Amino acid sequence: MINGEHRTASAGATIADVLAALALDPRAVVVEHNREILRDRASYGVRGVQRGDVLEVVHFVGGG
């Protein structure tokens, strides 16, 4: 589940893989994985996602 929508990911996918599939720059988002905010973006490439996991992805928006 990503931002309230059911999604599928390949077996063995990491958070970085999910972000890439969504065409999201990991430097421009904050990810919450199963209610835990991931403060270390380096973990995106090693932290796997499993069936039933919940991701919330928040984009940074600039402007004035």
N, C-alpha and C positions, 0 to 999 in steps of 0.2 A: 504494500500500500504506500503510495507516494502522494503526499498532500491530499489525502482523502480519496484517491482514485486507485483502483486495483490495477496493478501493472505486473508484468512478468520480467524475469531476468534469467540469464543463462546460469546453469549450474556453476558454482564456483565464482560467481560475479562478486566484485568488490564495490564499495561505494563509489570509487573513482570510475569504474565501468558503468555504473548506473548514471552518473553525471554525464559521462561522455555520450551515452546513448540518448540522453535528453538534450545534448548540445549545450551543456552548461559549463561555464568556466569555474573550476573549484575555487579560484581566488575571489570570485564575486558572489559566493553563496555561503550560507551557514547551514549545516546539516544537523538535524536531531535524529538520532537512531534509537528507536525504542525508548523514547522519552529522555535520552541522554544527549546533551549538546556536545558535539565533537569539536573541541577547541583546537586540536592539533590536525591541521589539514594533511600533514604527512601520513596520518593514519588512514586516510581515505583509500590509499592504494593497497592496504593490507587487511582492512576490516571487511570481512565478507558479509553478505546478506543472505538470509535464509527465508524459507517459506514462512509467511506469517509476520515477518518484520514490518515495522512501520517507520517510514522516513517522512520527515517534514523538511522541506528545502525552502529557505527564505533567500530571496535575491536582494542585493544592495541596489538601491535606486538613487541616482544623483539628480540634482536639479535645484531649482530655487524659485 
